[in-house]
Amino acid sequence: MTNDTTNDMTNESRKAQFGPHRFEAGEGLGSTQFRGHRFDVADLRGARFLDCDLSGVKIVDSFLDDVSISGYVSHLTVNGVDVTDFVAAELDRRHPERVQLRGVQTADDFRSMGETVERLWAEAVARADKLPEPARHEQVDGEWSFTQTLRHLIWIVDSWASRTVLNEPMPYHPLGLPQTWYPPAQAKELGIDLAAEPSYDEVLAARVGRWATVRGILAGLTDADLERTGRLSPAPLYPFDAVAVGESLEVVMEEEIEHYRYATRDLDVLEARAG
């Protein structure tokens, strides 16, 4: 392993981005130990890169079998072929809700998007309901379980709808699950118990209540509302000030459809295991 600063210089002008939904590295994370390093004839089988900035990484004359990549992808080249557009088009084909979200501009568009999200998650929950309780808490390949995903979406509604749109200063449900970068001490101050192990039914009940909040916002939403800026950021320590209502709701919808994609991917695995 040697140090090659070529790629390091290429990406030196910007701050590292640790995953597409991670604003900060988090306490004690964000190591630069291997930035710009070169791995020659190294056995990296089974290695796992989570929330890493891999910009400028180059893999040459290596053996790639059973390799899985997920995250924000731009200018991804495989054997000289840029596959970025192909991947995006295939995702749009499999998940047309992505295309729908990109076209959202008006209050009516948001209402239609909300109906789509509600339908998709109703289908996903119906599938999860048929699984045994342990499977609903099982982490497939180290990812959030179905129950944890619902907990995260509770947090998303609390932070990006109740707080930024409705200007509620402390809307956080104790079962909400923030992003992994969010400091546990700060989450505790918000009344969130990260160590809680609630049942699936408890989480689902909270999730239903939180989505009712979104439904209520959408019901009375006007085009003028989309331009209004709220008074509060999504949560303490978020690295920006208050945002416009339209931007907040777009975040809610994007989180909903992206986590739906992850959740149904893992449901396929859990259903296959259950027979």
C-alpha positions as CSV (number, residue, x, y, z in Angstrom):
1,M,0.0,0.0,0.0
2,T,1.5,3.3,-1.1
3,N,0.4,6.9,-1.0
4,D,-0.7,8.4,-4.3
5,T,-1.8,12.1,-4.0
6,T,-3.2,12.4,-7.5
7,N,-6.8,11.8,-6.7
8,D,-6.4,13.6,-3.4
9,M,-5.5,16.8,-5.3
10,T,-8.4,16.3,-7.7
11,N,-11.0,16.4,-4.8
12,E,-9.1,18.8,-2.5
13,S,-11.3,21.8,-3.4
14,R,-14.4,20.4,-1.6
15,K,-15.3,19.1,1.8
16,A,-15.7,15.3,2.0
17,Q,-19.3,14.1,1.5
18,F,-19.9,11.0,3.7
19,G,-22.9,9.5,2.0
20,P,-25.7,11.3,0.2
21,H,-27.8,11.9,3.3
22,R,-25.1,12.6,5.9
23,F,-24.4,16.3,6.6
24,E,-21.5,15.6,9.0
25,A,-19.1,12.7,9.6
26,G,-20.3,12.4,13.2
27,E,-18.4,12.3,16.5
28,G,-15.1,10.6,16.1
29,L,-15.7,9.6,12.5
30,G,-14.5,10.9,9.1
31,S,-10.9,9.5,9.1
32,T,-8.6,10.6,6.3
33,Q,-6.2,7.8,7.0
34,F,-6.6,6.2,3.5
35,R,-7.2,9.3,1.5
36,G,-5.1,9.1,-1.7
37,H,-3.6,5.7,-0.8
38,R,-2.8,3.1,-3.4
39,F,-3.6,-0.5,-2.8
40,D,-1.4,-2.8,-4.9
41,V,-2.1,-6.6,-5.0
42,A,-4.2,-6.4,-1.9
43,D,-6.8,-8.9,-0.8
44,L,-9.9,-6.8,0.0
45,R,-12.5,-9.5,-0.3
46,G,-15.5,-8.8,1.8
47,A,-14.5,-5.3,2.5
48,R,-17.5,-2.9,3.3
49,F,-17.5,0.8,2.7
50,L,-20.3,2.6,4.5
51,D,-21.0,6.4,4.2
52,C,-17.6,6.9,2.6
53,D,-16.5,9.5,0.1
54,L,-15.1,7.5,-2.8
55,S,-14.8,10.3,-5.3
56,G,-11.9,9.9,-7.7
57,V,-11.4,6.2,-6.7
58,K,-9.9,4.2,-9.5
59,I,-9.9,0.4,-9.7
60,V,-7.5,-1.1,-12.3
61,D,-7.0,-4.6,-13.5
62,S,-8.8,-6.0,-10.5
63,F,-11.2,-8.9,-10.0
64,L,-14.7,-7.7,-9.2
65,D,-17.2,-10.5,-8.6
66,D,-20.4,-10.2,-6.6
67,V,-19.8,-6.4,-6.0
68,S,-22.6,-4.2,-4.8
69,I,-22.7,-0.4,-5.0
70,S,-25.4,1.9,-3.6
71,G,-25.3,5.6,-3.0
72,Y,-25.0,8.8,-5.0
73,V,-23.5,7.9,-8.4
74,S,-22.0,10.3,-10.9
75,H,-19.6,9.7,-13.7
76,L,-19.3,6.0,-12.8
77,T,-17.2,4.2,-15.5
78,V,-17.0,0.4,-15.8
79,N,-14.4,-0.8,-18.3
80,G,-14.4,2.5,-20.1
81,V,-18.2,2.8,-20.3
82,D,-20.0,5.5,-18.3
83,V,-23.0,3.6,-16.8
84,T,-24.4,6.5,-14.8
85,D,-27.3,7.2,-17.1
86,F,-28.1,3.5,-17.6
87,V,-28.4,3.0,-13.8
88,A,-30.6,6.1,-13.4
89,A,-32.9,5.0,-16.2
90,E,-33.2,1.5,-14.9
91,L,-34.1,2.9,-11.4
92,D,-36.7,5.2,-13.0
93,R,-38.2,2.2,-14.8
94,R,-38.4,0.1,-11.7
95,H,-39.5,3.0,-9.5
96,P,-41.6,5.5,-11.5
97,E,-42.3,7.5,-8.3
98,R,-38.8,8.9,-8.8
99,V,-39.8,10.4,-12.1
100,Q,-43.0,11.7,-10.5
101,L,-41.1,13.4,-7.7
102,R,-38.8,15.2,-10.1
103,G,-41.8,16.7,-11.8
104,V,-43.4,18.1,-8.7
105,Q,-43.9,21.9,-8.8
106,T,-47.3,22.8,-7.5
107,A,-49.4,22.1,-4.4
108,D,-51.5,19.7,-6.4
109,D,-48.4,17.9,-7.5
110,F,-47.4,17.4,-3.9
111,R,-50.9,16.1,-3.1
112,S,-50.6,13.6,-5.9
113,M,-47.1,12.7,-4.7
114,G,-48.4,12.1,-1.2
115,E,-51.1,9.8,-2.5
116,T,-48.4,7.8,-4.3
117,V,-46.2,7.6,-1.2
118,E,-49.2,6.5,0.9
119,R,-50.1,3.8,-1.6
120,L,-46.6,2.4,-1.9
121,W,-46.1,2.2,1.9
122,A,-49.5,0.6,2.4
123,E,-48.3,-2.2,0.1
124,A,-45.0,-2.5,1.9
125,V,-46.6,-2.6,5.3
126,A,-49.1,-5.2,4.1
127,R,-46.1,-7.4,3.2
128,A,-44.3,-6.8,6.5
129,D,-47.5,-7.6,8.4
130,K,-47.3,-11.2,7.0
131,L,-43.8,-11.7,8.4
132,P,-43.0,-13.0,11.9
133,E,-42.1,-10.3,14.4
134,P,-38.4,-11.1,14.5
135,A,-38.1,-10.7,10.7
136,R,-39.5,-7.2,11.0
137,H,-36.6,-6.3,13.2
138,E,-34.0,-8.2,11.2
139,Q,-31.2,-6.2,9.6
140,V,-30.5,-7.5,6.1
141,D,-26.8,-7.1,5.3
142,G,-26.4,-4.7,8.1
143,E,-29.0,-2.2,6.9
144,W,-31.8,-0.8,8.9
145,S,-34.6,-3.3,9.6
146,F,-38.1,-2.6,8.4
147,T,-39.1,-1.4,11.9
148,Q,-36.0,0.9,12.1
149,T,-36.9,2.3,8.7
150,L,-40.3,3.3,9.9
151,R,-38.7,4.9,13.0
152,H,-36.5,6.9,10.7
153,L,-39.5,8.1,8.7
154,I,-41.1,9.2,11.9
155,W,-38.0,11.4,12.5
156,I,-38.2,12.7,9.0
157,V,-41.8,13.9,9.4
158,D,-41.0,15.4,12.8
159,S,-38.0,17.3,11.6
160,W,-39.0,18.2,8.0
161,A,-42.7,18.7,8.4
162,S,-43.8,19.4,11.9
163,R,-40.8,21.6,12.7
164,T,-39.9,23.3,9.4
165,V,-43.5,23.6,8.0
166,L,-45.6,23.8,11.1
167,N,-43.0,25.6,13.2
168,E,-43.4,23.3,16.2
169,P,-40.2,23.7,18.3
170,M,-40.2,20.1,19.9
171,P,-42.2,17.8,17.7
172,Y,-39.9,14.7,18.1
173,H,-41.5,11.4,18.9
174,P,-39.4,9.3,21.4
175,L,-39.3,6.4,18.9
176,G,-38.0,8.5,16.0
177,L,-34.6,7.4,14.6
178,P,-32.3,10.2,13.3
179,Q,-29.5,9.7,10.8
180,T,-26.5,7.9,12.2
181,W,-24.4,11.1,12.2
182,Y,-26.7,12.8,14.6
183,P,-25.1,12.9,18.1
184,P,-26.7,10.6,20.6
185,A,-26.5,13.2,23.3
186,Q,-28.4,15.7,21.2
187,A,-31.0,13.0,20.4
188,K,-31.5,12.4,24.1
189,E,-32.1,16.1,24.7
190,L,-34.9,15.9,22.1
191,G,-36.5,13.1,24.1
192,I,-35.4,10.4,21.7
193,D,-34.4,7.0,23.1
194,L,-31.9,5.5,20.6
195,A,-31.6,2.4,22.7
196,A,-35.3,1.7,22.7
197,E,-36.5,-1.6,21.2
198,P,-40.2,-1.0,20.5
199,S,-42.4,-3.6,19.0
200,Y,-43.4,-3.3,15.3
201,D,-47.0,-2.5,16.3
202,E,-45.8,0.4,18.5
203,V,-43.7,1.9,15.7
204,L,-46.4,1.4,13.1
205,A,-48.9,3.2,15.3
206,A,-46.6,6.2,15.6
207,R,-45.8,6.1,11.9
208,V,-49.5,6.2,11.0
209,G,-50.0,9.2,13.3
210,R,-47.0,11.1,11.8
211,W,-48.2,10.4,8.2
212,A,-51.6,11.9,9.2
213,T,-49.6,15.1,9.9
214,V,-48.3,15.1,6.4
215,R,-51.7,14.4,5.0
216,G,-53.1,17.3,6.9
217,I,-50.4,19.7,5.6
218,L,-51.0,18.6,2.0
219,A,-54.7,19.0,2.3
220,G,-54.5,22.7,2.9
221,L,-51.4,23.4,0.9
222,T,-51.4,26.2,-1.7
223,D,-48.9,27.2,-4.3
224,A,-48.1,30.4,-2.3
225,D,-47.3,28.2,0.8
226,L,-44.5,26.5,-1.1
227,E,-42.5,29.7,-1.2
228,R,-43.0,30.5,2.5
229,T,-39.9,30.0,4.7
230,G,-40.4,28.5,8.1
231,R,-38.8,29.9,11.3
232,L,-37.0,26.7,12.3
233,S,-34.4,24.4,10.9
234,P,-35.2,20.6,10.9
235,A,-33.4,20.0,14.2
236,P,-30.7,21.4,16.4
237,L,-27.2,21.0,14.8
238,Y,-28.5,20.8,11.3
239,P,-25.9,22.8,9.2
240,F,-28.4,25.3,7.7
241,D,-31.1,27.7,8.6
242,A,-34.9,27.4,8.0
243,V,-36.0,26.4,4.6
244,A,-38.9,26.9,2.3
245,V,-42.0,24.8,2.7
246,G,-41.7,23.4,-0.8
247,E,-38.1,22.3,-0.2
248,S,-39.1,20.7,3.2
249,L,-41.9,18.7,1.6
250,E,-39.6,17.6,-1.2
251,V,-37.2,16.2,1.4
252,V,-40.0,14.3,3.0
253,M,-41.1,12.8,-0.3
254,E,-37.6,11.9,-1.4
255,E,-36.9,10.2,2.0
256,E,-40.2,8.3,1.7
257,I,-39.6,6.9,-1.8
258,E,-35.9,6.2,-1.3
259,H,-36.5,4.3,2.0
260,Y,-39.4,2.5,0.3
261,R,-36.9,1.3,-2.3
262,Y,-34.5,0.0,0.4
263,A,-37.3,-1.5,2.5
264,T,-38.9,-3.5,-0.4
265,R,-35.4,-4.7,-1.5
266,D,-34.9,-6.2,2.0
267,L,-38.5,-7.4,2.1
268,D,-37.7,-9.6,-0.9
269,V,-34.9,-11.2,1.0
270,L,-36.9,-11.7,4.2
271,E,-39.9,-13.2,2.3
272,A,-37.6,-15.6,0.6
273,R,-36.1,-16.7,3.9
274,A,-39.5,-17.1,5.4
275,G,-40.6,-19.3,2.5
